[in-house]
């Protein structure tokens, strides 16, 4: 008798478990789908703004970026993903300034840690959410971030006009006169010193 009760009890538990499973399945049949049918829905696909896909330089409306080539992002990158090269340029005022030449970024080795962005003193970097970066070769993942042509710098200062020949001759004459005067004063001082402190007779004979 006990085995019959146990049999029907287990059968009831199994039936209840089946009903519970069918209820869950029925709910999923009427629940709106959240699976993205990519790439069919590429036109309507929404990616979160905080998604980190690719490092980029921030350009303003005039096509200029803020990177000064300080190399802080390169030093803080744990994988050596960033490689900077700089150059020295002449400013209109005659001074020299270090300027970014190439900003190379290897997407294939990037861990998206965002240390480069957070430590940049100029706020010149950001991560885009463009996740479509698939490619067939790793070499194509190495990108130059400063790919845009830089706007032309301000025109250099006009060359200084040449000095007037007459003015130059006058300056030279004044310099020669000043040098002659200094030489004469030194010779006069030496002669006065010689008269004040004449050499002993022994030294004179030795010189002769």
C-alpha positions as CSV (number, residue, x, y, z in Angstrom):
1,X,0.0,0.0,0.0
2,X,2.8,2.4,0.9
3,X,4.5,1.9,-2.5
4,X,1.3,2.8,-4.3
5,X,1.0,6.1,-2.4
6,X,4.6,6.8,-3.0
7,X,4.1,6.1,-6.8
8,X,1.2,8.5,-7.1
9,X,3.0,11.1,-5.0
10,X,6.0,11.1,-7.3
11,X,3.7,11.2,-10.3
12,X,2.0,14.3,-9.0
13,X,5.3,16.0,-8.3
14,X,6.4,15.2,-11.8
15,X,3.2,16.6,-13.3
16,X,3.5,19.8,-11.2
17,X,7.1,20.2,-12.4
18,X,5.9,19.8,-16.0
19,X,3.2,22.4,-15.6
20,X,5.6,24.8,-14.0
21,X,8.0,24.4,-16.9
22,X,5.2,24.9,-19.4
23,X,4.2,28.1,-17.6
24,X,7.7,29.5,-17.9
25,X,7.9,28.5,-21.5
26,X,4.5,30.2,-22.2
27,X,5.6,33.4,-20.6
28,X,8.7,33.5,-22.8
29,X,6.6,33.0,-25.9
30,X,4.8,36.3,-25.3
31,X,7.7,38.2,-23.8
32,X,9.2,40.9,-26.2
33,X,12.4,39.7,-27.8
34,X,15.7,41.3,-26.6
35,X,18.1,39.4,-28.9
36,X,19.6,41.7,-31.5
37,X,19.4,40.3,-35.0
38,X,22.7,41.8,-36.2
39,X,23.6,42.7,-38.9
40,X,20.0,42.8,-40.2
41,X,19.1,45.6,-37.7
42,X,22.3,47.6,-38.2
43,X,20.3,50.7,-39.2
44,X,18.3,50.8,-35.9
45,X,21.0,49.3,-33.6
46,X,21.7,51.5,-30.6
47,X,25.1,51.1,-28.8
48,X,25.6,52.6,-25.4
49,X,27.6,55.8,-25.3
50,X,29.9,54.4,-22.6
51,X,30.8,51.4,-24.7
52,X,34.6,51.4,-25.4
53,X,35.3,50.3,-29.0
54,X,38.2,52.4,-30.4
55,X,40.5,55.1,-29.1
56,X,40.2,58.4,-31.1
57,X,41.6,61.9,-31.0
58,X,39.0,64.6,-30.3
59,X,38.9,67.1,-33.2
60,X,37.2,70.5,-33.0
61,X,35.1,72.1,-35.7
62,X,38.2,73.6,-37.3
63,X,39.9,70.2,-37.6
64,X,42.4,70.7,-34.8
65,X,43.1,68.3,-31.9
66,X,44.5,69.1,-28.5
67,X,47.3,66.6,-28.4
68,X,50.6,68.2,-27.6
69,X,52.7,65.0,-27.9
70,X,53.6,64.9,-24.2
71,X,53.7,61.1,-24.2
72,X,51.8,60.6,-20.9
73,X,49.3,58.2,-22.6
74,X,52.2,56.2,-24.0
75,X,53.9,55.9,-20.6
76,X,50.7,54.8,-18.9
77,X,49.6,52.3,-21.5
78,X,50.2,48.8,-19.9
79,X,50.5,47.0,-23.2
80,X,52.5,49.4,-25.3
81,X,49.5,50.0,-27.5
82,X,50.3,53.7,-28.1
83,X,53.4,54.9,-29.9
84,X,54.0,58.7,-30.4
85,X,56.5,60.5,-32.6
86,X,57.0,64.2,-32.4
87,X,58.8,66.9,-34.3
88,X,60.0,70.5,-33.6
89,X,58.4,73.3,-35.6
90,X,59.2,77.0,-35.9
91,X,56.7,79.4,-34.5
92,X,55.9,82.8,-36.1
93,X,57.7,84.6,-33.2
94,X,60.9,82.7,-34.0
95,X,60.6,80.2,-31.1
96,X,60.5,76.4,-31.5
97,X,57.7,74.1,-30.3
98,X,57.3,70.3,-30.0
99,X,54.4,69.1,-32.1
100,X,52.7,65.7,-32.7
101,X,53.9,64.0,-35.9
102,X,52.3,60.5,-35.7
103,X,49.9,59.0,-33.1
104,X,49.9,55.2,-33.7
105,X,47.4,53.0,-31.9
106,X,47.2,49.2,-32.0
107,X,43.6,48.2,-31.5
108,X,44.5,44.5,-31.5
109,X,46.5,44.8,-28.2
110,X,44.3,47.4,-26.5
111,X,42.6,46.3,-23.2
112,X,40.3,49.3,-23.1
113,X,41.5,50.2,-19.6
114,X,41.0,53.9,-20.4
115,X,44.2,54.9,-18.6
116,X,45.2,57.0,-21.6
117,X,42.0,58.9,-21.6
118,X,41.9,59.6,-17.8
119,X,45.5,60.7,-17.6
120,X,45.6,62.9,-20.6
121,X,46.3,66.5,-19.3
122,X,44.7,68.1,-22.5
123,X,41.5,65.9,-22.6
124,X,42.5,65.1,-26.2
125,X,41.4,61.4,-26.2
126,X,38.2,59.5,-26.0
127,X,36.8,56.0,-26.8
128,X,34.2,55.8,-29.6
129,X,31.4,53.2,-29.5
130,X,31.9,52.1,-33.1
131,X,32.3,48.4,-32.5
132,X,32.5,47.3,-36.1
133,X,36.3,46.8,-36.2
134,X,36.5,43.2,-37.5
135,X,39.2,42.6,-40.0
136,X,41.2,39.7,-41.6
137,X,44.7,40.9,-40.7
138,X,46.2,42.2,-37.4
139,X,48.2,44.8,-39.3
140,X,45.0,46.6,-40.3
141,X,44.3,47.1,-36.6
142,X,47.3,49.5,-36.3
143,X,45.9,52.9,-36.9
144,X,47.2,56.5,-37.1
145,X,44.8,58.6,-35.1
146,X,46.0,62.0,-36.4
147,X,44.9,61.0,-39.9
148,X,43.2,64.4,-40.7
149,X,45.2,67.0,-42.5
150,X,46.1,69.7,-40.1
151,X,45.0,73.3,-40.8
152,X,47.7,75.6,-42.1
153,X,49.5,77.5,-39.4
154,X,49.5,81.2,-39.2
155,X,51.9,82.9,-41.7
156,X,55.4,83.3,-40.5
157,X,56.6,86.7,-39.5
158,X,58.1,88.7,-42.4
159,X,61.9,88.8,-42.5
160,X,63.5,91.7,-40.7
161,X,64.7,94.5,-43.1
162,X,68.4,94.6,-43.9
163,X,70.4,97.3,-42.0
164,X,71.1,100.4,-44.0
165,X,74.8,100.3,-45.2
166,X,75.5,103.8,-44.0
167,X,74.1,102.9,-40.6
168,X,76.2,99.7,-40.5
169,X,79.3,101.7,-41.5
170,X,78.6,104.2,-38.7
171,X,78.2,101.3,-36.1
172,X,81.5,99.8,-37.3
173,X,83.3,103.1,-37.0
174,X,82.0,103.7,-33.5
175,X,83.1,100.2,-32.5
176,X,86.6,100.7,-33.9
177,X,86.9,104.1,-32.2
178,X,85.8,102.6,-28.9
179,X,88.3,99.7,-29.3
180,X,91.1,102.2,-30.1
181,X,90.3,104.3,-27.1
182,X,90.3,101.3,-24.8
183,X,93.7,100.2,-26.3
184,X,95.2,103.7,-25.8
185,X,94.0,103.8,-22.2
186,X,95.5,100.4,-21.5
187,X,98.8,101.4,-23.0
188,X,98.8,104.7,-21.1
189,X,98.1,102.9,-17.8
190,X,100.9,100.4,-18.5
191,X,103.4,103.3,-19.3
192,X,102.4,105.1,-16.1
193,X,102.9,101.9,-14.1
194,X,106.3,101.5,-15.6
195,X,107.4,105.0,-14.7
196,X,106.1,104.6,-11.2
197,X,107.8,101.2,-10.6
198,X,111.0,101.2,-12.7
199,X,112.8,97.9,-13.1
200,X,116.0,97.4,-11.1
201,X,119.4,97.8,-12.9
202,X,120.1,94.0,-12.6
203,X,116.9,93.1,-14.5
204,X,117.7,95.7,-17.2
205,X,121.2,94.3,-17.7
206,X,119.8,90.8,-17.8
207,X,117.4,91.8,-20.4
208,X,120.2,93.3,-22.5
